[in-house]
Amino acid sequence: MTTENSASPTTPAKSGLPAWAKKAIGIAVLLVVLVLAYFILAAYLPRAWAQNVGGLADGSFAAASCGACCSAPCAPCCPCCCSAGRGGCSAGAGSSRCRSCC
């Protein structure tokens, strides 16, 4: 005796979400992960870059702006090199000779 309401053993009953719903959930999760990654990197990368540049300039804005002046032929009389202790300025940092040199 067989019942007509029972499922056939050859065709399994489908359970769970439809394929389009699974795909929509996957895309939504991916979008959330991408937005979170964006905000994390937007906060981290500028700080990391600033730390890197600060390390290259010995943590000083003056040292970074004097790089070209101190490597010029007039480096010994460059005001920023004198004030940073990078060269001997015989004319003095405030003299007209020092200002015209760089």
TIVO-2410 file (N, C-alpha, C; in nm, 3 decimals):
# residues 102
REC num residu      c1      c2      c3 atome chaine
REC   1      M   0.080  -0.115   0.000     N      A
REC   1      M   0.000   0.000   0.000    CA      A
REC   1      M   0.087   0.126   0.000     C      A
REC   2      T   0.068   0.212  -0.093     N      A
REC   2      T   0.145   0.336  -0.103    CA      A
REC   2      T   0.053   0.454  -0.086     C      A
REC   3      T   0.108   0.557  -0.034     N      A
REC   3      T   0.031   0.679  -0.020    CA      A
REC   3      T   0.070   0.774  -0.130     C      A
REC   4      E  -0.024   0.848  -0.178     N      A
REC   4      E   0.004   0.938  -0.290    CA      A
REC   4      E   0.059   1.073  -0.243     C      A
REC   5      N   0.052   1.103  -0.117     N      A
REC   5      N   0.098   1.230  -0.066    CA      A
REC   5      N   0.248   1.229  -0.032     C      A
REC   6      S   0.310   1.118  -0.024     N      A
REC   6      S   0.451   1.111   0.011    CA      A
REC   6      S   0.537   1.151  -0.110     C      A
REC   7      A   0.653   1.208  -0.079     N      A
REC   7      A   0.743   1.251  -0.185    CA      A
REC   7      A   0.812   1.131  -0.245     C      A
REC   8      S   0.841   1.139  -0.369     N      A
REC   8      S   0.909   1.032  -0.441    CA      A
REC   8      S   1.054   1.025  -0.394     C      A
REC   9      P   1.112   0.909  -0.376     N      A
REC   9      P   1.249   0.898  -0.329    CA      A
REC   9      P   1.351   0.949  -0.432     C      A
REC  10      T   1.315   0.962  -0.557     N      A
REC  10      T   1.410   1.007  -0.658    CA      A
REC  10      T   1.419   1.159  -0.667     C      A
REC  11      T   1.319   1.232  -0.625     N      A
REC  11      T   1.323   1.379  -0.628    CA      A
REC  11      T   1.322   1.432  -0.485     C      A
REC  12      P   1.436   1.484  -0.439     N      A
REC  12      P   1.441   1.536  -0.302    CA      A
REC  12      P   1.363   1.666  -0.292     C      A
REC  13      A   1.307   1.689  -0.176     N      A
REC  13      A   1.231   1.812  -0.152    CA      A
REC  13      A   1.330   1.926  -0.130     C      A
REC  14      K   1.306   2.041  -0.193     N      A
REC  14      K   1.394   2.157  -0.180    CA      A
REC  14      K   1.357   2.233  -0.053     C      A
REC  15      S   1.460   2.272   0.020     N      A
REC  15      S   1.437   2.352   0.140    CA      A
REC  15      S   1.536   2.468   0.139     C      A
REC  16      G   1.507   2.572   0.209     N      A
REC  16      G   1.596   2.687   0.216    CA      A
REC  16      G   1.550   2.799   0.127     C      A
REC  17      L   1.640   2.894   0.109     N      A
REC  17      L   1.610   3.013   0.031    CA      A
REC  17      L   1.626   2.987  -0.118     C      A
REC  18      P   1.555   3.063  -0.198     N      A
REC  18      P   1.576   3.052  -0.342    CA      A
REC  18      P   1.714   3.105  -0.381     C      A
REC  19      A   1.760   3.071  -0.497     N      A
REC  19      A   1.894   3.109  -0.541    CA      A
REC  19      A   1.910   3.261  -0.548     C      A
REC  20      W   1.807   3.332  -0.595     N      A
REC  20      W   1.818   3.477  -0.606    CA      A
REC  20      W   1.831   3.542  -0.469     C      A
REC  21      A   1.769   3.485  -0.367     N      A
REC  21      A   1.777   3.541  -0.232    CA      A
REC  21      A   1.917   3.520  -0.174     C      A
REC  22      K   1.975   3.403  -0.199     N      A
REC  22      K   2.111   3.377  -0.152    CA      A
REC  22      K   2.210   3.472  -0.218     C      A
REC  23      K   2.190   3.495  -0.348     N      A
REC  23      K   2.278   3.585  -0.421    CA      A
REC  23      K   2.263   3.729  -0.370     C      A
REC  24      A   2.141   3.771  -0.341     N      A
REC  24      A   2.117   3.907  -0.291    CA      A
REC  24      A   2.180   3.926  -0.153     C      A
REC  25      I   2.171   3.826  -0.068     N      A
REC  25      I   2.233   3.833   0.065    CA      A
REC  25      I   2.384   3.839   0.052     C      A
REC  26      G   2.440   3.759  -0.037     N      A
REC  26      G   2.585   3.760  -0.059    CA      A
REC  26      G   2.634   3.895  -0.107     C      A
REC  27      I   2.560   3.957  -0.199     N      A
REC  27      I   2.598   4.089  -0.249    CA      A
REC  27      I   2.587   4.193  -0.140     C      A
REC  28      A   2.482   4.185  -0.058     N      A
REC  28      A   2.466   4.280   0.052    CA      A
REC  28      A   2.580   4.268   0.153     C      A
REC  29      V   2.619   4.146   0.186     N      A
REC  29      V   2.730   4.126   0.280    CA      A
REC  29      V   2.859   4.180   0.220     C      A
REC  30      L   2.883   4.157   0.093     N      A
REC  30      L   3.002   4.208   0.027    CA      A
REC  30      L   3.005   4.361   0.029     C      A
REC  31      L   2.891   4.424   0.005     N      A
REC  31      L   2.886   4.570   0.008    CA      A
REC  31      L   2.915   4.624   0.148     C      A
REC  32      V   2.863   4.560   0.250     N      A
REC  32      V   2.889   4.603   0.387    CA      A
REC  32      V   3.039   4.590   0.419     C      A
REC  33      V   3.101   4.481   0.377     N      A
REC  33      V   3.244   4.461   0.401    CA      A
REC  33      V   3.325   4.568   0.327     C      A
REC  34      L   3.288   4.599   0.205     N      A
REC  34      L   3.360   4.701   0.129    CA      A
REC  34      L   3.346   4.840   0.191     C      A
REC  35      V   3.229   4.874   0.240     N      A
REC  35      V   3.209   5.004   0.304    CA      A
REC  35      V   3.290   5.012   0.433     C      A
REC  36      L   3.289   4.906   0.511     N      A
REC  36      L   3.370   4.905   0.634    CA      A
REC  36      L   3.519   4.918   0.602     C      A
REC  37      A   3.565   4.846   0.501     N      A
REC  37      A   3.705   4.855   0.462    CA      A
REC  37      A   3.741   4.997   0.417     C      A
REC  38      Y   3.649   5.061   0.345     N      A
REC  38      Y   3.673   5.199   0.301    CA      A
REC  38      Y   3.691   5.291   0.421     C      A
REC  39      F   3.602   5.284   0.519     N      A
REC  39      F   3.611   5.373   0.634    CA      A
REC  39      F   3.735   5.345   0.718     C      A
REC  40      I   3.770   5.219   0.732     N      A
REC  40      I   3.891   5.186   0.808    CA      A
REC  40      I   4.015   5.239   0.737     C      A
REC  41      L   4.024   5.217   0.606     N      A
REC  41      L   4.141   5.264   0.532    CA      A
REC  41      L   4.143   5.416   0.520     C      A
REC  42      A   4.026   5.479   0.514     N      A
REC  42      A   4.021   5.626   0.508    CA      A
REC  42      A   4.073   5.688   0.637     C      A
REC  43      A   4.062   5.617   0.747     N      A
REC  43      A   4.114   5.667   0.874    CA      A
REC  43      A   4.261   5.630   0.892     C      A
REC  44      Y   4.301   5.512   0.844     N      A
REC  44      Y   4.436   5.462   0.870    CA      A
REC  44      Y   4.540   5.517   0.773     C      A
REC  45      L   4.513   5.515   0.643     N      A
REC  45      L   4.614   5.550   0.544    CA      A
REC  45      L   4.668   5.693   0.558     C      A
REC  46      P   4.584   5.795   0.578     N      A
REC  46      P   4.642   5.929   0.595    CA      A
REC  46      P   4.733   5.939   0.717     C      A
REC  47      R   4.695   5.874   0.825     N      A
REC  47      R   4.780   5.878   0.945    CA      A
REC  47      R   4.911   5.804   0.922     C      A
REC  48      A   4.904   5.691   0.856     N      A
REC  48      A   5.026   5.615   0.828    CA      A
REC  48      A   5.118   5.695   0.735     C      A
REC  49      W   5.059   5.760   0.635     N      A
REC  49      W   5.138   5.842   0.543    CA      A
REC  49      W   5.203   5.957   0.618     C      A
REC  50      A   5.128   6.023   0.707     N      A
REC  50      A   5.182   6.136   0.782    CA      A
REC  50      A   5.296   6.091   0.874     C      A
REC  51      Q   5.281   5.976   0.936     N      A
REC  51      Q   5.388   5.924   1.021    CA      A
REC  51      Q   5.513   5.895   0.937     C      A
REC  52      N   5.493   5.839   0.818     N      A
REC  52      N   5.606   5.808   0.730    CA      A
REC  52      N   5.677   5.935   0.686     C      A
REC  53      V   5.603   6.036   0.642     N      A
REC  53      V   5.663   6.161   0.599    CA      A
REC  53      V   5.727   6.232   0.717     C      A
REC  54      G   5.663   6.229   0.832     N      A
REC  54      G   5.721   6.290   0.951    CA      A
REC  54      G   5.853   6.225   0.989     C      A
REC  55      G   5.860   6.094   0.972     N      A
REC  55      G   5.986   6.024   0.999    CA      A
REC  55      G   6.095   6.063   0.902     C      A
REC  56      L   6.059   6.086   0.776     N      A
REC  56      L   6.158   6.127   0.677    CA      A
REC  56      L   6.209   6.267   0.704     C      A
REC  57      A   6.126   6.353   0.762     N      A
REC  57      A   6.164   6.491   0.790    CA      A
REC  57      A   6.208   6.509   0.935     C      A
REC  58      D   6.242   6.404   1.001     N      A
REC  58      D   6.284   6.407   1.142    CA      A
REC  58      D   6.179   6.471   1.232     C      A
REC  59      G   6.052   6.460   1.194     N      A
REC  59      G   5.942   6.510   1.275    CA      A
REC  59      G   5.931   6.661   1.279     C      A
REC  60      S   5.995   6.732   1.185     N      A
REC  60      S   5.995   6.878   1.187    CA      A
REC  60      S   5.955   6.932   1.051     C      A
REC  61      F   5.865   7.033   1.052     N      A
REC  61      F   5.830   7.097   0.926    CA      A
REC  61      F   5.946   7.182   0.875     C      A
REC  62      A   6.022   7.244   0.964     N      A
REC  62      A   6.134   7.328   0.922    CA      A
REC  62      A   6.242   7.246   0.854     C      A
REC  63      A   6.267   7.129   0.905     N      A
REC  63      A   6.370   7.045   0.844    CA      A
REC  63      A   6.331   7.004   0.704     C      A
REC  64      A   6.203   6.981   0.682     N      A
REC  64      A   6.158   6.940   0.550    CA      A
REC  64      A   6.166   7.056   0.451     C      A
REC  65      S   6.138   7.180   0.496     N      A
REC  65      S   6.140   7.293   0.404    CA      A
REC  65      S   6.280   7.342   0.376     C      A
REC  66      C   6.377   7.304   0.455     N      A
REC  66      C   6.514   7.350   0.435    CA      A
REC  66      C   6.595   7.252   0.351     C      A
REC  67      G   6.536   7.145   0.306     N      A
REC  67      G   6.613   7.045   0.232    CA      A
REC  67      G   6.681   7.101   0.109     C      A
REC  68      A   6.610   7.179   0.027     N      A
REC  68      A   6.668   7.233  -0.095    CA      A
REC  68      A   6.768   7.343  -0.064     C      A
REC  69      C   6.741   7.422   0.038     N      A
REC  69      C   6.829   7.533   0.074    CA      A
REC  69      C   6.963   7.481   0.123     C      A
REC  70      C   6.960   7.379   0.205     N      A
REC  70      C   7.083   7.330   0.265    CA      A
REC  70      C   7.167   7.248   0.167     C      A
REC  71      S   7.107   7.204   0.058     N      A
REC  71      S   7.186   7.130  -0.040    CA      A
REC  71      S   7.234   7.222  -0.152     C      A
REC  72      A   7.194   7.349  -0.149     N      A
REC  72      A   7.235   7.445  -0.251    CA      A
REC  72      A   7.380   7.485  -0.226     C      A
REC  73      P   7.444   7.549  -0.325     N      A
REC  73      P   7.583   7.594  -0.304    CA      A
REC  73      P   7.597   7.693  -0.190     C      A
REC  74      C   7.489   7.761  -0.154     N      A
REC  74      C   7.497   7.861  -0.047    CA      A
REC  74      C   7.457   7.802   0.088     C      A
REC  75      A   7.469   7.675   0.107     N      A
REC  75      A   7.425   7.611   0.230    CA      A
REC  75      A   7.489   7.669   0.356     C      A
REC  76      P   7.617   7.706   0.355     N      A
REC  76      P   7.674   7.759   0.479    CA      A
REC  76      P   7.608   7.886   0.527     C      A
REC  77      C   7.548   7.967   0.436     N      A
REC  77      C   7.487   8.091   0.482    CA      A
REC  77      C   7.335   8.086   0.476     C      A
REC  78      C   7.278   7.971   0.459     N      A
REC  78      C   7.133   7.958   0.452    CA      A
REC  78      C   7.075   7.976   0.591     C      A
REC  79      P   6.977   8.064   0.609     N      A
REC  79      P   6.922   8.090   0.744    CA      A
REC  79      P   6.864   7.966   0.809     C      A
REC  80      C   6.798   7.885   0.734     N      A
REC  80      C   6.738   7.769   0.798    CA      A
REC  80      C   6.844   7.667   0.837     C      A
REC  81      C   6.954   7.662   0.761     N      A
REC  81      C   7.060   7.569   0.799    CA      A
REC  81      C   7.130   7.618   0.925     C      A
REC  82      C   7.142   7.749   0.937     N      A
REC  82      C   7.205   7.804   1.057    CA      A
REC  82      C   7.119   7.780   1.179     C      A
REC  83      S   6.988   7.803   1.165     N      A
REC  83      S   6.901   7.789   1.281    CA      A
REC  83      S   6.883   7.643   1.318     C      A
REC  84      A   6.897   7.554   1.222     N      A
REC  84      A   6.883   7.412   1.252    CA      A
REC  84      A   7.016   7.350   1.290     C      A
REC  85      G   7.123   7.431   1.289     N      A
REC  85      G   7.254   7.379   1.326    CA      A
REC  85      G   7.315   7.292   1.218     C      A
REC  86      R   7.283   7.318   1.092     N      A
REC  86      R   7.333   7.233   0.985    CA      A
REC  86      R   7.455   7.291   0.915     C      A
REC  87      G   7.484   7.415   0.939     N      A
REC  87      G   7.600   7.474   0.872    CA      A
REC  87      G   7.646   7.596   0.949     C      A
REC  88      G   7.767   7.639   0.921     N      A
REC  88      G   7.818   7.757   0.989    CA      A
REC  88      G   7.789   7.880   0.905     C      A
REC  89      C   7.716   7.975   0.958     N      A
REC  89      C   7.682   8.095   0.885    CA      A
REC  89      C   7.770   8.208   0.937     C      A
REC  90      S   7.871   8.243   0.861     N      A
REC  90      S   7.964   8.346   0.908    CA      A
REC  90      S   7.901   8.484   0.907     C      A
REC  91      A   7.800   8.506   0.819     N      A
REC  91      A   7.738   8.638   0.812    CA      A
REC  91      A   7.625   8.654   0.911     C      A
REC  92      G   7.577   8.547   0.969     N      A
REC  92      G   7.464   8.555   1.061    CA      A
REC  92      G   7.334   8.531   0.987     C      A
REC  93      A   7.241   8.465   1.052     N      A
REC  93      A   7.117   8.423   0.985    CA      A
REC  93      A   7.032   8.541   0.942     C      A
REC  94      G   7.039   8.653   1.008     N      A
REC  94      G   6.954   8.766   0.974    CA      A
REC  94      G   7.019   8.865   0.879     C      A
REC  95      S   7.143   8.846   0.838     N      A
REC  95      S   7.212   8.944   0.755    CA      A
REC  95      S   7.159   8.943   0.612     C      A
REC  96      S   7.183   9.050   0.540     N      A
REC  96      S   7.136   9.060   0.401    CA      A
REC  96      S   7.211   8.961   0.312     C      A
REC  97      R   7.335   8.933   0.342     N      A
REC  97      R   7.411   8.837   0.263    CA      A
REC  97      R   7.348   8.700   0.273     C      A
REC  98      C   7.303   8.664   0.393     N      A
REC  98      C   7.241   8.534   0.412    CA      A
REC  98      C   7.108   8.527   0.342     C      A
REC  99      R   7.029   8.633   0.346     N      A
REC  99      R   6.898   8.632   0.280    CA      A
REC  99      R   6.913   8.628   0.129     C      A
REC 100      S   7.010   8.696   0.072     N      A
REC 100      S   7.025   8.698  -0.073    CA      A
REC 100      S   7.088   8.570  -0.125     C      A
REC 101      C   7.159   8.500  -0.041     N      A
REC 101      C   7.227   8.379  -0.085    CA      A
REC 101      C   7.128   8.273  -0.130     C      A
REC 102      C   7.024   8.251  -0.054     N      A
REC 102      C   6.926   8.148  -0.089    CA      A
REC 102      C   6.809   8.215  -0.151     C      A
***
